[in-house]
Amino acid sequence: MTKVLIVDDNAAVLEALSLLLEIHGYDVVTATTPKAALQIVNYQAIGLVLQDMNFSADTTSGEEGRELFFALRELNPLLPIILITAWTELEQAVELVKAGAADYIPKPWDDSKLITTIKNLVALGQAVSQNKVLKQQAANFDNTRQAAVNIGLVYESAAMQRVVDMSVQVAKSDVPVLITGPNGSGKEKIAELIQSQSPLNQSAFVKVNAGALPQELIEAELFGAEVGAFTSANKTRIGRFEAANQGTLFLDEIGNLPLSGQVKLLRVLQTGEFEKLGSVKTQKTDVRIISATNSDLTRDIANGAFREDLFYRLNVIEINVPPLNERGDDVLALAKHFLPGRDISLTGQQALQAYAWPGNVRELENVCRRVSILHPDGTLDAEDFGLPFVNGDSNTEPNRGKEPSKLEIEAALTEFNGTISKVARYLGLSRQALYRRLDKYGIDYKS
């Protein structure tokens, strides 16, 4: 229900207009002074204002109405305003219409014409507001899209757009972020996006693979070490927390950090304090933590492999990056990015999209690198990628890891017009293995 504000110092006018509008389904709010009207518009969702031009008994100039009009415009430039005028204020009202007032009505008014005017202006106001929202959404989309492009993040899927939107949103705060998702799905890129959009984007951004740290060197790598702290420590080592001070520390594969390292990490996250290995001097650090894992940390907590208190320190905001097989629209976009200037045939595109990509984006990138070396020229086909061929007109699926029967082999030969290489890829066999089965079953084939 649209809320209409009526501003008039005449109680009879307020009562008559309120009754008329309520009969026609409007929620009515009234004010008798410009000050009260401005407070209402400032704190309530008003869809239209009906305002008088004078509020003092000894005033007929319309100047009070003019001041109220421009004050309302300053609060909400899109708010439709109808001026209620007597004949003495007509010239003033016309000037305000030129300045942006929606319309004016004379006293006494025609009920039918007034309701029609209000109905049209409310509809127009809603359309303008919606258009403004859509434009803002489009601008926000363009901004987040450009932010992703700036750090080399390539995507087309709605699922990845949601990840990007959330990453840009949480980047503005300094809370810890945990990025989850399978290996090779792009977690590090999301960390880079968060860093690039954060207030710390000009500060240090230190990356460390927490799971790859040798257990005996975890403390030295994270917090540093003094000379002689261990056998090979022949010079003072700066730890990752010290290097990232006043910036961001990205802890990748945090789920693989051993329990001893988790204890040391928890302390610095709780207090911001640490000591270098071999030192008794306590140092302070102020870093934003972004961590990532492909592990199910809740399962690891249940199994005693990950500390629950550390999990809650790291997981204030969780961003999940879906696997590539759930982001079908990203596959071709990424392939074209990894193979700039190369044409991919329809069957090649079908093969890329049909494949499960267990290694995610990293596997796709490696496949594209390999094909660019082995097939440097010409249009790329499904066979060039070394992926199972899928006929776009067929409902059949590649037979991976299953021993094909005679009927399945014969059906595949028919499906692919006897082309041995395509049949072999479809069945998940080498050409030699296919020839052996053809001979075994006595199946005629093209040589």
C-alpha positions as CSV (number, residue, x, y, z in Angstrom):
1,M,0.0,0.0,0.0
2,T,1.5,3.3,-1.1
3,K,1.9,5.8,1.7
4,V,0.9,9.4,0.9
5,L,1.8,12.4,3.0
6,I,-0.6,15.3,3.2
7,V,0.8,18.6,4.5
8,D,-1.7,21.3,5.3
9,D,-2.4,23.5,8.4
10,N,-6.2,23.3,7.7
11,A,-7.7,20.4,9.7
12,A,-10.7,20.3,7.4
13,V,-8.5,19.9,4.3
14,L,-6.5,17.1,6.0
15,E,-9.7,15.3,7.0
16,A,-11.3,15.5,3.5
17,L,-8.2,14.5,1.6
18,S,-7.4,11.7,4.1
19,L,-10.9,10.2,3.7
20,L,-10.7,10.4,-0.1
21,L,-7.3,8.7,-0.4
22,E,-8.1,6.0,2.2
23,I,-11.3,5.1,0.3
24,H,-9.1,4.5,-2.8
25,G,-6.6,2.3,-0.9
26,Y,-3.8,4.7,0.1
27,D,-2.1,4.7,3.5
28,V,-2.3,8.4,4.6
29,V,0.1,10.3,6.9
30,T,-0.6,13.9,7.8
31,A,1.5,16.9,8.9
32,T,0.5,20.5,9.7
33,T,4.0,22.1,9.5
34,P,6.9,21.9,7.1
35,K,9.2,20.7,10.0
36,A,6.9,17.8,10.8
37,A,6.6,16.9,7.1
38,L,10.4,16.8,6.7
39,Q,10.8,14.5,9.7
40,I,8.2,12.1,8.3
41,V,9.8,12.0,4.8
42,N,13.2,11.5,6.5
43,Y,12.1,8.4,8.5
44,Q,9.2,6.9,6.5
45,A,8.8,5.4,3.1
46,I,6.6,8.0,1.5
47,G,5.4,7.4,-2.1
48,L,3.9,10.8,-2.8
49,V,3.4,14.2,-1.1
50,L,0.4,16.5,-1.3
51,Q,1.5,19.9,0.1
52,D,-0.1,23.2,0.7
53,M,1.7,26.4,-0.3
54,N,1.1,28.4,3.0
55,F,1.2,27.4,6.6
56,S,0.7,30.7,8.4
57,A,-2.6,32.4,8.7
58,D,-1.2,35.8,7.7
59,T,0.8,34.5,4.7
60,T,-0.4,34.1,1.1
61,S,2.8,34.4,-0.9
62,G,3.5,30.7,-1.2
63,E,7.1,31.2,0.0
64,E,6.6,28.6,2.8
65,G,5.5,26.1,0.3
66,R,8.4,26.9,-2.0
67,E,10.9,26.3,0.9
68,L,9.2,23.0,1.8
69,F,9.2,21.8,-1.8
70,F,13.0,22.3,-2.2
71,A,13.7,20.8,1.2
72,L,11.7,17.7,0.3
73,R,13.5,17.6,-3.1
74,E,16.9,17.6,-1.2
75,L,15.7,14.7,0.9
76,N,14.4,12.6,-2.0
77,P,14.9,14.0,-5.5
78,L,12.6,11.3,-6.9
79,L,9.6,11.9,-4.6
80,P,6.5,13.0,-6.5
81,I,5.1,16.2,-5.0
82,I,1.6,17.7,-5.8
83,L,1.1,21.3,-4.8
84,I,-2.3,22.4,-3.4
85,T,-2.8,26.0,-4.5
86,A,-5.3,28.9,-4.2
87,W,-5.6,31.3,-7.1
88,T,-3.2,33.7,-5.4
89,E,-0.3,31.1,-5.5
90,L,-0.9,29.9,-9.0
91,E,2.2,31.7,-10.5
92,Q,4.4,30.4,-7.7
93,A,3.1,26.8,-8.3
94,V,3.8,27.0,-12.0
95,E,7.4,28.0,-11.3
96,L,7.7,25.0,-9.0
97,V,6.3,22.7,-11.6
98,K,9.1,24.0,-13.9
99,A,11.5,23.3,-11.1
100,G,10.4,19.7,-10.8
101,A,7.1,19.5,-9.0
102,A,4.9,16.7,-10.3
103,D,1.7,18.7,-10.6
104,Y,-0.5,21.2,-8.8
105,I,-4.2,21.2,-8.0
106,P,-6.4,24.2,-7.3
107,K,-8.7,24.7,-4.3
108,P,-11.4,23.4,-4.4
109,W,-10.2,20.2,-6.2
110,D,-12.0,17.6,-8.3
111,D,-11.9,14.3,-6.5
112,S,-11.9,12.2,-9.6
113,K,-9.1,14.2,-11.3
114,L,-7.0,14.2,-8.1
115,I,-7.2,10.4,-7.7
116,T,-6.3,9.9,-11.3
117,T,-3.3,12.2,-11.0
118,I,-2.1,10.5,-7.8
119,K,-2.5,7.1,-9.3
120,N,-0.5,8.0,-12.4
121,L,2.3,9.8,-10.4
122,V,2.6,6.9,-7.9
123,A,3.0,4.5,-10.8
124,L,5.5,6.7,-12.5
125,G,7.4,7.2,-9.2
126,Q,7.6,3.5,-8.7
127,A,8.9,3.0,-12.2
128,V,11.6,5.6,-11.8
129,S,12.7,4.2,-8.4
130,Q,12.9,0.7,-9.9
131,N,14.9,2.0,-12.8
132,K,17.3,3.7,-10.4
133,V,17.7,0.4,-8.5
134,L,18.3,-1.5,-11.8
135,K,20.9,1.1,-12.9
136,Q,22.6,0.8,-9.5
137,Q,22.6,-3.0,-9.7
138,A,24.1,-2.8,-13.2
139,A,26.8,-0.4,-12.0
140,N,27.6,-2.7,-9.1
141,F,27.7,-5.6,-11.5
142,D,30.1,-3.7,-13.8
143,N,32.3,-2.8,-10.9
144,T,32.6,-6.3,-9.5
145,R,33.1,-7.7,-13.0
146,Q,35.9,-5.2,-13.6
147,A,37.5,-6.0,-10.2
148,A,37.5,-9.7,-11.2
149,V,39.0,-8.9,-14.6
150,N,41.8,-6.8,-13.0
151,I,43.1,-9.8,-11.1
152,G,42.7,-12.2,-14.0
153,L,39.6,-14.1,-12.8
154,V,37.8,-15.5,-15.8
155,Y,34.1,-16.7,-15.5
156,E,30.7,-16.6,-17.1
157,S,28.6,-18.6,-14.7
158,A,26.0,-17.3,-12.3
159,A,27.5,-19.4,-9.6
160,M,30.8,-17.7,-9.9
161,Q,29.2,-14.3,-10.1
162,R,27.7,-14.9,-6.7
163,V,31.1,-15.8,-5.4
164,V,32.6,-12.6,-6.8
165,D,29.8,-10.5,-5.5
166,M,30.2,-11.9,-2.0
167,S,34.0,-11.5,-2.1
168,V,33.8,-7.9,-3.1
169,Q,31.2,-7.3,-0.3
170,V,33.3,-8.9,2.5
171,A,36.5,-7.3,1.2
172,K,35.5,-4.0,2.8
173,S,35.7,-5.4,6.3
174,D,38.7,-6.8,8.2
175,V,37.1,-10.0,9.4
176,P,38.8,-13.3,8.7
177,V,37.5,-15.2,5.6
178,L,37.7,-18.9,5.0
179,I,37.6,-19.9,1.3
180,T,36.5,-23.5,0.7
181,G,36.4,-25.6,-2.4
182,P,38.1,-28.4,-4.2
183,N,41.8,-28.3,-5.4
184,G,42.2,-26.2,-8.5
185,S,38.9,-24.4,-8.4
186,G,40.3,-20.9,-8.0
187,K,40.5,-20.3,-4.2
188,E,43.7,-18.3,-4.5
189,K,42.2,-16.1,-7.1
190,I,39.3,-15.3,-4.8
191,A,41.8,-14.4,-2.1
192,E,43.5,-12.0,-4.5
193,L,40.1,-10.5,-5.4
194,I,39.3,-9.9,-1.7
195,Q,42.8,-8.3,-1.2
196,S,42.4,-6.1,-4.2
197,Q,39.1,-4.7,-3.1
198,S,40.0,-4.3,0.6
199,P,41.3,-1.1,2.3
200,L,44.6,-3.0,2.7
201,N,45.1,-3.3,-1.1
202,Q,48.2,-1.2,-1.0
203,S,49.7,-3.1,2.0
204,A,51.6,-6.4,2.1
205,F,49.8,-9.5,0.8
206,V,51.8,-12.5,2.0
207,K,50.9,-16.0,0.8
208,V,51.9,-19.2,2.5
209,N,51.0,-22.9,1.8
210,A,50.3,-23.9,5.4
211,G,50.1,-27.6,4.5
212,A,53.4,-27.6,2.8
213,L,55.4,-26.3,5.8
214,P,57.7,-29.0,7.4
215,Q,56.5,-29.6,10.9
216,E,59.9,-28.8,12.4
217,L,60.0,-25.4,10.6
218,I,56.4,-24.3,11.0
219,E,57.2,-21.9,13.9
220,A,60.2,-20.4,12.1
221,E,58.3,-19.9,8.8
222,L,55.3,-18.3,10.5
223,F,57.0,-16.3,13.2
224,G,60.6,-16.1,12.2
225,A,63.8,-17.2,13.9
226,E,66.9,-15.8,15.5
227,V,70.4,-16.8,14.5
228,G,71.3,-20.2,15.9
229,A,67.7,-21.1,16.8
230,F,68.2,-24.3,14.8
231,T,71.0,-26.0,12.9
232,S,70.7,-24.1,9.6
233,A,69.6,-20.8,11.1
234,N,72.8,-18.7,10.2
235,K,70.9,-15.4,9.9
236,T,67.8,-13.8,11.4
237,R,64.6,-15.0,9.6
238,I,61.6,-12.8,9.1
239,G,58.4,-14.8,9.7
240,R,55.2,-14.5,7.6
241,F,53.2,-12.7,10.3
242,E,55.9,-10.1,10.6
243,A,56.2,-9.7,6.9
244,A,52.4,-9.2,6.6
245,N,52.1,-6.8,9.5
246,Q,49.4,-4.1,8.7
247,G,48.5,-6.1,5.6
248,T,46.9,-9.5,4.7
249,L,48.2,-13.0,5.2
250,F,46.8,-15.8,3.0
251,L,47.1,-19.2,4.6
252,D,46.4,-21.8,1.8
253,E,45.6,-25.4,2.6
254,I,45.0,-24.6,6.2
255,G,43.3,-27.9,6.8
256,N,46.7,-29.7,6.3
257,L,48.4,-27.7,9.1
258,P,49.4,-30.2,11.9
259,L,48.0,-29.8,15.3
260,S,51.2,-28.4,16.7
261,G,51.1,-25.6,14.1
262,Q,47.4,-25.0,14.8
263,V,48.2,-24.3,18.5
264,K,50.8,-21.7,17.6
265,L,48.6,-20.1,15.0
266,L,45.6,-19.9,17.4
267,R,47.7,-18.0,19.9
268,V,48.7,-15.2,17.5
269,L,45.1,-15.0,16.2
270,Q,43.8,-14.6,19.7
271,T,46.3,-12.1,21.1
272,G,48.2,-10.7,18.1
273,E,51.4,-11.6,19.9
274,F,54.3,-14.0,19.0
275,E,57.9,-14.7,19.7
276,K,60.5,-15.6,17.1
277,L,62.0,-19.0,17.5
278,G,65.0,-18.6,19.8
279,S,63.8,-15.2,21.2
280,V,62.1,-14.2,24.4
281,K,61.0,-10.9,23.0
282,T,57.2,-10.7,22.4
283,Q,56.2,-8.9,19.2
284,K,52.9,-7.6,18.1
285,T,51.3,-8.0,14.7
286,D,48.1,-6.8,13.1
287,V,47.1,-8.7,10.0
288,R,44.0,-9.7,8.2
289,I,43.7,-13.5,7.8
290,I,42.3,-15.1,4.6
291,S,42.6,-18.9,4.7
292,A,41.6,-21.6,2.2
293,T,41.1,-25.3,2.3
294,N,39.8,-28.2,0.2
295,S,39.1,-30.2,3.4
296,D,35.9,-30.7,5.3
297,L,37.0,-29.0,8.5
298,T,33.8,-29.9,10.4
299,R,34.6,-33.6,9.7
300,D,38.3,-33.0,10.7
301,I,37.1,-31.4,14.0
302,A,35.0,-34.5,14.7
303,N,38.0,-36.7,14.0
304,G,40.3,-34.7,16.2
305,A,42.4,-33.5,13.2
306,F,41.5,-29.8,13.5
307,R,40.9,-27.6,16.4
308,E,37.4,-26.3,16.8
309,D,38.5,-23.0,18.4
310,L,40.8,-22.3,15.5
311,F,38.0,-23.1,13.0
312,Y,35.8,-20.4,14.6
313,R,38.6,-17.9,14.5
314,L,39.2,-18.5,10.8
315,N,35.6,-19.0,9.7
316,V,33.9,-15.7,10.5
317,I,32.9,-15.5,6.8
318,E,32.9,-18.6,4.5
319,I,33.0,-18.3,0.7
320,N,32.6,-21.6,-1.1
321,V,34.0,-21.9,-4.6
322,P,32.1,-24.5,-6.6
323,P,33.9,-27.2,-8.6
324,L,34.2,-26.5,-12.4
325,N,31.7,-29.2,-13.2
326,E,29.0,-27.1,-11.5
327,R,30.1,-24.0,-13.5
328,G,29.4,-25.2,-17.0
329,D,29.4,-21.7,-18.5
330,D,32.9,-21.1,-17.3
331,V,34.5,-24.1,-19.2
332,L,34.5,-22.5,-22.6
333,A,35.3,-19.1,-21.3
334,L,38.4,-20.4,-19.5
335,A,39.4,-22.6,-22.5
336,K,39.3,-19.5,-24.8
337,H,41.3,-17.6,-22.2
338,F,43.9,-20.3,-22.1
339,L,43.9,-20.7,-25.9
340,P,43.8,-17.1,-27.2
341,G,43.1,-16.8,-30.8
342,R,42.3,-20.5,-31.4
343,D,39.1,-21.8,-32.8
344,I,37.5,-24.8,-31.1
345,S,35.1,-27.0,-33.2
346,L,31.6,-27.8,-32.0
347,T,32.7,-31.4,-31.1
348,G,35.6,-29.9,-29.2
349,Q,33.4,-27.6,-27.3
350,Q,31.0,-30.5,-26.5
351,A,33.9,-32.6,-25.3
352,L,35.1,-29.8,-23.0
353,Q,31.7,-29.3,-21.5
354,A,30.9,-33.0,-21.1
355,Y,34.1,-33.8,-19.3
356,A,33.8,-33.9,-15.5
357,W,37.1,-31.9,-14.8
358,P,38.0,-33.6,-11.5
359,G,41.1,-31.4,-11.4
360,N,39.0,-28.3,-12.0
361,V,40.4,-25.1,-13.5
362,R,44.0,-26.3,-13.0
363,E,43.4,-29.4,-15.0
364,L,41.7,-27.4,-17.8
365,E,44.6,-25.1,-17.9
366,N,47.1,-28.0,-18.2
367,V,45.0,-29.6,-21.0
368,C,45.0,-26.3,-22.9
369,R,48.7,-25.8,-22.5
370,R,49.3,-29.3,-23.8
371,V,47.0,-28.9,-26.8
372,S,48.6,-25.6,-27.7
373,I,52.0,-27.3,-27.9
374,L,51.0,-30.5,-29.6
375,H,48.5,-28.8,-32.0
376,P,49.8,-25.2,-32.6
377,D,47.8,-24.5,-35.7
378,G,44.3,-25.0,-37.0
379,T,40.9,-25.6,-35.4
380,L,41.0,-27.7,-32.3
381,D,38.8,-30.8,-32.2
382,A,37.7,-33.2,-29.4
383,E,40.5,-35.6,-30.3
384,D,43.1,-32.8,-29.9
385,F,42.1,-32.3,-26.3
386,G,42.4,-36.0,-25.6
387,L,38.9,-36.0,-24.1
388,P,36.1,-38.5,-24.7
389,F,34.1,-37.5,-27.8
390,V,30.4,-36.9,-27.3
391,N,28.1,-36.7,-30.3
392,G,25.8,-33.6,-29.8
393,D,22.9,-35.5,-31.5
394,S,23.2,-38.5,-29.2
395,N,21.9,-39.3,-25.8
396,T,24.8,-41.7,-25.2
397,E,27.4,-41.0,-22.6
398,P,31.1,-42.0,-22.7
399,N,31.8,-45.4,-21.2
400,R,34.6,-44.8,-18.8
401,G,36.2,-47.7,-16.8
402,K,33.6,-50.3,-17.9
403,E,34.4,-53.3,-20.1
404,P,32.3,-52.8,-23.3
405,S,30.2,-55.6,-24.6
406,K,30.0,-56.7,-28.3
407,L,26.7,-54.8,-28.7
408,E,28.1,-51.7,-27.2
409,I,31.1,-51.8,-29.5
410,E,28.9,-52.3,-32.5
411,A,26.6,-49.5,-31.5
412,A,29.6,-47.2,-31.0
413,L,30.9,-48.1,-34.5
414,T,27.6,-47.2,-36.0
415,E,27.4,-44.0,-33.9
416,F,30.7,-42.7,-35.2
417,N,30.6,-44.2,-38.7
418,G,33.4,-46.7,-38.0
419,T,36.0,-44.1,-37.0
420,I,38.2,-46.1,-34.8
421,S,39.8,-43.2,-32.9
422,K,36.5,-41.8,-32.0
423,V,35.0,-45.1,-30.9
424,A,38.1,-45.8,-28.8
425,R,37.9,-42.5,-27.0
426,Y,34.1,-42.9,-26.5
427,L,34.7,-46.4,-24.9
428,G,37.6,-45.2,-22.8
429,L,40.0,-47.5,-24.6
430,S,43.3,-47.2,-26.5
431,R,43.1,-47.9,-30.2
432,Q,45.2,-51.1,-29.6
433,A,42.8,-52.3,-26.9
434,L,39.8,-51.6,-29.2
435,Y,41.4,-53.6,-32.0
436,R,41.9,-56.6,-29.6
437,R,38.2,-56.5,-28.7
438,L,37.2,-56.2,-32.3
439,D,39.2,-59.3,-33.1
440,K,37.9,-61.1,-30.0
441,Y,34.3,-60.5,-31.0
442,G,34.8,-61.0,-34.7
443,I,33.5,-57.6,-35.5
444,D,34.2,-56.2,-39.0
445,Y,35.7,-52.7,-39.0
446,K,37.4,-50.2,-41.3
447,S,41.1,-50.6,-41.3
